[in-house]
């Protein structure tokens, strides 16, 4: 199919090889500049949105880490009480009403407490070299993400050579994002 061109001499057919050149010339300079400006604005909005997402995400994880460290320090520094059968009782009040799991471990990763209910115990696979280093006294504290959890470790002063290690799942925060 060819397009006809109106000239003063009558209608003439435009050959197919010139058809593409004619269609490209139909877009005015004003329209091209407008499309370029729209594309630039869309790109700028996308970059600003990405920057905002990364900033909010980093702040959210930083807050979660900070709160978990504060709670772990509160539990570690709370006075222990004598319990039944000569066992000491640890006040885990700051961990109540949350999904926080914890344990008190030594430098080899061995647990030094009985935690009831047992679903409050830190999963052993979350225990890493960083946490064992805190228990051994080689590091003042640690905080890291592992296997979908935020994991923190602080020294536990009531049992020499141990650290209180606490973890909180990140799933709820990831769902927010």
C-alpha positions as CSV (number, residue, x, y, z in Angstrom):
1,X,0.0,0.0,0.0
2,X,1.4,3.3,-0.9
3,X,0.5,6.8,0.3
4,X,-0.5,9.4,-2.1
5,X,1.1,12.8,-2.0
6,X,-0.9,15.9,-2.9
7,X,1.0,18.3,-5.1
8,X,-0.1,21.1,-7.3
9,X,0.3,18.7,-10.3
10,X,-2.1,16.0,-9.1
11,X,-1.9,13.1,-6.8
12,X,1.2,10.9,-7.0
13,X,2.1,7.7,-5.2
14,X,4.9,7.7,-2.7
15,X,7.1,4.7,-3.2
16,X,7.3,2.2,-0.3
17,X,11.1,2.9,0.3
18,X,10.2,6.5,1.0
19,X,7.2,5.6,3.2
20,X,9.3,5.1,6.4
21,X,11.0,8.5,6.0
22,X,7.7,10.2,5.6
23,X,6.3,8.6,8.8
24,X,9.4,9.6,10.8
25,X,8.9,13.2,9.6
26,X,5.3,13.3,10.7
27,X,6.4,13.7,14.4
28,X,7.1,17.4,14.9
29,X,10.1,18.7,16.8
30,X,7.7,20.0,19.5
31,X,6.3,16.5,20.0
32,X,9.8,14.9,20.1
33,X,11.0,17.5,22.7
34,X,7.9,16.9,24.8
35,X,8.4,13.1,24.7
36,X,12.1,13.5,25.7
37,X,11.1,15.8,28.6
38,X,8.4,13.3,29.8
39,X,10.9,10.4,29.6
40,X,13.4,12.5,31.7
41,X,10.8,13.3,34.3
42,X,9.7,9.6,34.5
43,X,13.4,8.6,34.9
44,X,13.9,11.2,37.7
45,X,10.7,10.1,39.5
46,X,11.9,6.4,39.3
47,X,15.3,7.3,40.7
48,X,13.8,9.4,43.5
49,X,11.4,6.5,44.4
50,X,14.3,4.0,44.4
51,X,16.3,6.3,46.7
52,X,13.4,6.8,49.1
53,X,12.8,3.0,49.2
54,X,16.4,2.3,50.0
55,X,16.5,5.0,52.7
56,X,13.3,3.7,54.4
57,X,14.5,0.1,54.2
58,X,17.9,1.0,55.7
59,X,16.3,3.0,58.5
60,X,13.8,0.3,59.3
61,X,16.5,-2.4,59.6
62,X,18.7,0.0,61.6
63,X,15.8,0.7,64.0
64,X,15.0,-3.0,64.4
65,X,18.7,-3.8,65.1
66,X,18.9,-0.9,67.6
67,X,15.8,-2.0,69.5
68,X,16.9,-5.6,69.6
69,X,20.3,-4.6,71.0
70,X,18.6,-2.5,73.7
71,X,16.3,-5.3,74.7
72,X,19.2,-7.8,74.8
73,X,21.3,-5.4,77.0
74,X,18.3,-4.9,79.4
75,X,17.9,-8.6,79.8
76,X,21.6,-9.2,80.2
77,X,22.0,-6.5,82.8
78,X,18.9,-7.4,84.8
79,X,19.6,-8.9,88.2
80,X,19.1,-12.7,88.3
81,X,16.9,-14.3,91.0
82,X,17.2,-17.6,92.7
83,X,14.7,-20.0,91.3
84,X,13.5,-23.5,92.2
85,X,16.0,-26.3,92.6
86,X,18.9,-23.9,92.9
87,X,18.5,-22.6,89.3
88,X,18.8,-19.0,88.6
89,X,15.8,-17.1,87.0
90,X,16.5,-14.7,84.1
91,X,14.0,-11.9,83.7
92,X,13.2,-11.9,80.0
93,X,10.6,-9.2,80.4
94,X,11.8,-7.0,77.5
95,X,11.3,-10.0,75.2
96,X,7.7,-10.5,76.2
97,X,4.9,-10.1,73.6
98,X,7.4,-10.4,70.7
99,X,8.9,-13.1,68.5
100,X,12.3,-12.7,70.0
101,X,14.2,-16.0,70.7
102,X,17.3,-16.1,72.8
103,X,20.0,-18.2,74.5
104,X,23.0,-17.8,76.7
105,X,26.0,-19.5,75.2
106,X,29.7,-19.8,75.7
107,X,32.6,-19.5,73.2
108,X,32.0,-22.9,71.9
109,X,28.2,-22.3,71.3
110,X,27.1,-24.5,74.2
111,X,23.9,-23.3,75.9
112,X,24.1,-22.5,79.6
113,X,20.4,-22.2,80.4
114,X,17.1,-24.1,80.3
115,X,14.5,-21.9,78.5
116,X,10.8,-22.6,78.9
117,X,8.9,-22.6,76.8
118,X,11.4,-24.1,74.4
119,X,10.1,-22.2,71.4
120,X,11.7,-19.1,73.0
121,X,15.2,-20.7,72.5
122,X,17.4,-19.3,69.8
123,X,17.6,-21.8,66.9
124,X,21.2,-23.2,67.1
125,X,21.7,-22.7,63.3
126,X,21.6,-18.9,63.9
127,X,24.6,-19.1,66.2
128,X,27.7,-18.1,64.3
129,X,31.4,-17.2,64.9
130,X,30.4,-13.6,65.7
131,X,28.3,-14.6,68.6
132,X,30.8,-17.1,69.9
133,X,33.5,-14.3,69.7
134,X,31.3,-12.1,72.0
135,X,30.9,-15.0,74.5
136,X,34.7,-15.5,74.4
137,X,35.3,-11.8,75.1
138,X,37.0,-11.2,71.7
139,X,34.2,-8.8,70.6
140,X,32.2,-6.3,72.6
141,X,28.9,-7.1,70.7
142,X,27.6,-8.0,67.3
143,X,24.5,-7.5,65.2
144,X,23.9,-9.2,61.8
145,X,21.2,-10.6,59.6
146,X,21.1,-14.3,59.0
147,X,18.5,-16.7,57.5
148,X,15.7,-14.2,57.7
149,X,16.5,-13.1,61.3
150,X,18.2,-10.2,62.9
151,X,20.7,-11.7,65.4
152,X,22.5,-9.7,68.2
153,X,24.9,-10.8,70.9
154,X,25.9,-9.0,74.0
155,X,28.1,-10.2,76.9
156,X,26.2,-11.9,79.8
157,X,27.8,-10.7,83.0
158,X,26.2,-13.2,85.3
159,X,28.0,-16.3,83.9
160,X,31.7,-15.8,83.0
161,X,32.6,-16.4,79.4
162,X,29.0,-16.2,78.0
163,X,26.9,-14.0,75.8
164,X,23.2,-13.4,75.5
165,X,22.3,-14.0,71.9
166,X,18.8,-12.8,70.7
167,X,17.1,-13.1,67.4
168,X,14.0,-11.6,65.8
169,X,12.4,-12.6,62.5
170,X,12.6,-10.1,59.7
171,X,9.6,-11.4,57.9
172,X,7.1,-8.9,59.3
173,X,9.4,-6.0,58.4
174,X,10.0,-7.4,54.9
175,X,6.3,-7.6,54.4
176,X,6.0,-3.9,55.3
177,X,8.4,-3.1,52.5
